[in-house]
Amino acid sequence: MPASREHVPDQPLVAAPLPGSVPSEDRSCLGCPSCGSSHVAQVLGDNGGVSYVCTACGHSWS
């Protein structure tokens, strides 16, 4: 019989980052090289690479 949750020691649950995702502490440092805005989205590039687009001015880069 499996142990109940009451028998498991208190440990914080930590989610593993997704492959290729930007950690939240790095996300705040990412800014548009054109306008400096931090409103940046990560998108899939043409050849499967990662690109970025500024949602404030529309500038895109990889």
C-alpha positions, 0 to 999 in steps of 0.5 A: 500500500502506498504511503499517504501524503501525511507520511511524506516529509515537508519538502517544497515542490519545485518545477523543473524549467522547460527546455529552452525556457528563460528563467524568470530571473533572466527574463527581467534582464531581457530587453529590446535592443531597439527601444529598451522595452522589457516587453519581449516575447520568445518565438520559434525562429525560421530554422527551429531556433529561438527568436525574440520580438518586442511587443512594444515596437515590433522589433525582432532579433535572434 
